């Protein structure tokens, strides 16, 4: 496991240990790896940073890198011939914007991606890394996991943890509608189990890795947050038009949510995942994802870690109060 101490990588490591696998974790040493792993230290961005991987053979490698593609290029080339299968956790962002609802793995991908490049933008970086893996291992011996929204314990991006802490605080909560808005995501543990199964069965090629369309709804997600936290919060469902007119940013200020009928919703919550489902993806109920994430948050003191290379998520309380007041028709307020 390249990385393996945070979020998706951590989930893969724990799932592999749970299967009784021998797990090697290669990381920079910034976070403690799971007990029971063999640890190799190195920095993929530094000269000589891959020296710890110069020897050894493995059945599979899992890589979640999301910065400069050349780091994946160098690692894949070094491991070629000593690893049977390279599993790269990519992203649905690699598709040319905006992919239509129902897009499959055959949809066009972004242009201008370069496996030799330094860091550019997220979409081209992920696609460049895909190209690096394909160049080193060939299409037959690699899996490209094109994940979408990932939720669950260890999240260090700030989406579900923000909703949980906001709803736990109680009071009126701006709940972006419609309540039955279909959502598509994957629990990080289901992602991990699928990845390990793909390695076992020697799958190859790209897979859209998310739950089926409409696996849950915005209403079910936020109501699960209220139940998990035991909060007396009042979910005030607010029309998308009011949210957007107030200048609130979908996805970032109101995590997970994007307006219905938009390019964003088609891209993030309407992918075709029939290939992943046919190859063994199993998705747990949203209630379990939410409850387990809340339990994990409590176990670490209530504050989720935050990746420094990701924007902070969440809505300013003053903006929320102003929009809720305006939506309720309070005199002297405007969205």
C-alpha positions in Angstrom: 0.0 0.0 0.0 1.5 3.3 -1.1 0.4 5.7 1.6 -2.0 3.7 3.7 -2.3 5.8 6.8 -5.2 8.1 5.9 -8.8 7.7 4.7 -9.0 5.5 1.6 -5.5 4.0 2.0 -6.1 3.3 5.7 -9.4 1.6 4.8 -7.6 -0.6 2.3 -4.9 -1.6 4.8 -7.4 -2.5 7.5 -9.6 -4.5 5.1 -6.5 -6.4 3.9 -5.4 -7.1 7.4 -8.9 -8.3 8.2 -8.5 -10.9 5.4 -5.3 -12.1 6.9 -3.1 -10.6 4.1 0.5 -9.6 4.6 0.5 -5.9 4.2 3.5 -3.6 3.5 2.9 0.2 4.0 5.2 2.6 2.2 4.7 6.2 3.5 6.4 9.3 4.6 6.0 8.7 8.4 3.7 11.6 9.1 0.9 9.4 10.5 1.0 6.1 12.3 0.2 3.1 10.2 -2.2 0.3 11.3 -0.7 -2.2 13.7 0.3 -5.5 12.0 1.8 -4.0 8.9 5.4 -4.0 7.6 6.5 -0.4 7.3 8.8 1.1 4.7 9.5 4.8 4.8 10.1 7.1 1.9 9.0 10.3 0.1 7.9 9.8 -3.5 8.7 13.5 -4.3 12.3 13.5 -3.0 15.5 12.3 -4.7 16.1 8.7 -3.6 12.7 8.7 -2.0 11.8 5.3 -3.5 14.9 3.5 -2.3 13.0 1.5 0.3 11.0 -0.1 -2.7 14.1 -1.1 -4.7 13.8 -4.7 -3.6 10.9 -7.0 -2.9 7.9 -8.6 -4.7 4.2 -8.2 -4.1 1.0 -9.7 -5.4 -0.6 -6.2 -5.8 0.1 -2.6 -5.1 -2.7 0.0 -4.3 -1.9 3.6 -5.0 -4.1 6.6 -4.1 -1.8 9.4 -5.2 -3.5 12.6 -6.4 -0.7 15.1 -7.1 2.1 15.2 -9.8 1.6 12.2 -12.1 5.4 11.7 -12.4 5.4 10.3 -8.8 3.1 7.5 -10.0 5.2 7.1 -13.2 8.4 6.6 -11.1 6.8 4.2 -8.7 5.1 2.1 -11.4 8.3 1.8 -13.4 10.3 0.8 -10.3 7.7 -1.9 -9.3 7.2 -3.2 -12.9 8.1 -6.9 -13.0 7.9 -7.3 -9.2 4.2 -6.6 -8.7 1.5 -8.7 -10.4 -1.2 -6.0 -10.4 -1.2 -2.2 -10.0 -4.5 -0.8 -8.6 -4.7 2.9 -9.0 -7.4 4.9 -7.2 -8.3 7.5 -9.7 -11.4 9.7 -10.0 -14.5 10.2 -12.1 -13.0 13.7 -12.6 -10.9 12.2 -15.4 -13.9 12.4 -17.8 -14.3 15.3 -20.1 -16.5 17.9 -18.5 -19.5 17.6 -18.4 -20.2 13.9 -18.7 -23.9 13.2 -19.3 -26.0 11.3 -16.8 -25.5 7.6 -17.2 -21.9 7.9 -18.5 -19.9 4.7 -18.6 -16.2 4.0 -18.4 -16.1 4.5 -22.2 -16.9 8.3 -21.8 -14.2 10.7 -23.2 -11.4 11.6 -20.8 -9.7 14.9 -20.3 -7.1 16.0 -22.9 -3.6 17.3 -22.1 -2.8 14.8 -19.3 0.9 13.8 -19.2 2.4 11.0 -17.1 5.6 12.9 -16.9 4.1 16.1 -15.6 4.4 17.9 -12.3 1.2 18.9 -10.5 -1.3 20.7 -12.7 -5.0 20.3 -11.9 -6.9 17.5 -10.3 -8.5 16.0 -13.4 -5.3 16.0 -15.5 -3.2 14.8 -12.6 -5.4 11.8 -12.0 -5.6 11.0 -15.8 -1.8 11.5 -16.1 -1.3 9.0 -13.3 -3.6 6.5 -15.1 -1.5 6.9 -18.2 1.7 6.3 -16.1 0.3 3.0 -14.7 -0.9 1.9 -18.2 2.5 2.6 -19.6 4.3 0.6 -17.0 1.9 -2.3 -16.5 -0.2 -2.4 -19.6 -4.0 -2.5 -19.6 -4.1 -6.2 -18.6 -2.3 -5.9 -15.3 -3.8 -2.8 -13.8 -7.1 -1.6 -12.4 -8.2 2.1 -12.6 -10.6 2.8 -9.8 -12.6 5.9 -10.9 -14.1 6.7 -7.6 -16.7 9.5 -7.1 -17.8 10.8 -3.7 -16.2 8.8 -0.9 -17.6 8.9 2.6 -17.1 7.0 5.9 -14.7 6.8 8.8 -11.3 8.4 8.5 -12.6 11.1 6.1 -10.1 13.9 5.9 -11.9 16.0 3.2 -14.6 17.5 5.4 -17.9 16.5 3.9 -19.8 14.0 6.1 -17.9 15.2 9.2 -19.1 18.7 8.6 -22.8 17.7 8.3 -22.5 15.5 11.4 -21.0 18.3 13.5 -23.4 20.9 12.2 -26.4 18.8 12.9 -25.1 17.8 16.3 -25.0 21.5 17.2 -28.7 21.6 16.8 -31.1 24.4 16.0 -32.5 25.2 12.5 -30.4 23.6 9.8 -30.4 24.8 6.2 -31.2 21.5 4.4 -30.7 22.0 0.6 -33.5 20.4 -1.4 -35.2 18.7 -2.8 -35.4 16.2 0.1 -35.6 13.3 -2.4 -32.6 14.4 -4.4 -30.8 11.1 -5.4 -27.2 10.7 -4.3 -24.4 8.5 -5.4 -21.3 7.8 -3.3 -19.3 4.9 -1.9 -18.5 4.0 1.7 -14.7 3.9 1.9 -14.8 0.4 3.4 -16.9 -0.8 0.5 -14.4 0.8 -1.8 -11.6 -1.0 0.0 -13.3 -4.4 -0.1 -13.9 -4.1 -3.9 -10.3 -3.1 -4.5 -9.0 -6.2 -2.7 -11.5 -8.4 -4.5 -10.4 -6.9 -7.8 -6.8 -7.8 -7.0 -7.8 -11.3 -6.0 -9.7 -11.9 -9.2 -7.1 -10.2 -11.3 -9.6 -7.7 -12.8 -8.3 -5.1 -15.2 -9.4 -1.9 -16.8 -11.3 1.2 -15.6 -14.3 1.0 -13.2 -16.7 3.7 -12.1 -16.7 3.0 -8.4 -19.7 4.4 -6.7 -23.0 3.1 -5.4 -25.9 2.7 -7.8 -27.7 5.9 -8.7 -30.1 6.9 -5.9 -28.5 4.6 -3.4 -29.7 7.2 -0.9 -31.2 10.7 -1.0 -30.2 14.1 0.6 -33.1 13.6 3.0 -32.0 10.1 4.1 -28.5 11.3 4.6 -29.3 14.3 6.8 -31.9 12.4 8.7 -29.4 9.7 9.4 -27.1 12.4 10.7 -29.8 13.6 13.1 -30.4 10.1 14.4 -26.7 9.2 14.8 -26.0 12.4 16.7 -29.2 12.3 18.8 -29.6 15.9 17.9 -32.8 17.9 18.1 -31.8 19.9 15.0 -34.6 21.1 12.8 -34.0 20.3 9.1 -35.5 23.2 7.1 -35.7 22.0 3.6 -34.9 24.9 1.3 -35.5 25.0 -2.5 -32.4 24.9 -4.7 -33.3 28.2 -6.2 -33.1 30.0 -2.9 -29.8 28.3 -2.0 -28.3 29.4 -5.3 -29.7 32.9 -5.3 -28.1 33.4 -1.9 -24.7 32.8 -3.6 -24.0 29.5 -1.6 -21.6 27.2 -3.4 -22.9 23.7 -4.0 -20.5 20.9 -3.0 -18.2 23.1 -1.0 -20.3 25.3 1.3 -23.0 22.6 1.4 -21.0 19.4 1.1 -22.4 16.5 -1.0 -25.2 18.6 -2.3 -25.4 19.8 -5.9 -28.6 21.2 -7.6 -30.8 18.8 -9.4 -30.7 18.9 -13.2 -27.2 20.5 -13.2 -24.0 19.3 -14.9 -22.6 18.8 -11.4 -25.4 16.4 -10.4 -25.0 14.4 -13.6 -21.3 14.1 -13.1 -21.2 13.4 -9.4 -24.5 11.5 -8.8 -25.5 9.9 -12.0 -22.7 7.6 -13.3 -23.3 4.1 -14.7 -21.8 1.7 -12.2 -23.1 -1.6 -13.7 -19.5 -2.9 -14.3 -18.6 -2.4 -10.7 -21.8 -3.9 -9.4 -21.4 -6.9 -11.7 -17.8 -7.4 -10.5 -18.8 -7.6 -6.8 -19.3 -4.1 -5.4 -21.6 -4.2 -2.4 -22.8 -1.0 -0.8 -23.9 -0.8 2.8 -26.9 1.4 3.9 -26.3 5.1 4.4 -27.4 4.8 8.1 -24.4 2.5 8.7 -21.9 4.9 7.0 -23.2 7.9 9.0 -23.4 6.1 12.4 -19.9 4.7 12.0 -18.4 8.0 10.9 -20.0 9.7 14.0 -18.6 7.0 16.2 -15.1 7.4 14.7 -15.4 11.2 15.2 -16.2 10.7 18.8 -13.2 8.4 19.2 -10.8 11.1 18.1 -12.2 13.9 20.1 -14.9 15.2 17.6 -12.6 17.0 15.2 -11.9 15.3 11.8 -8.4 15.6 10.2 -8.2 17.9 7.2 -6.0 17.4 4.2 -4.0 20.6 3.6 -4.4 20.2 -0.2 -8.2 20.2 -0.1 -10.5 23.2 0.4 -12.3 23.5 3.7 -16.0 22.6 3.5 -19.0 24.0 5.2 -21.4 27.0 5.5 -20.8 30.1 7.6 -23.3 30.1 10.4 -24.2 33.8 9.7 -25.0 33.0 6.1 -27.1 30.0 7.1 -29.1 32.1 9.6 -29.6 34.9 7.1 -30.8 32.5 4.3 -33.1 30.6 6.7 -34.6 33.9 7.9 -35.2 35.2 4.4 -36.7 31.9 3.3 -39.1 32.1 6.3 -40.2 35.5 5.2 -38.7 37.5 8.2 -39.1 41.2 7.5 -35.9 43.1 6.7 -33.9 40.0 5.5 -32.9 39.0 2.0 -31.3 35.9 0.7 
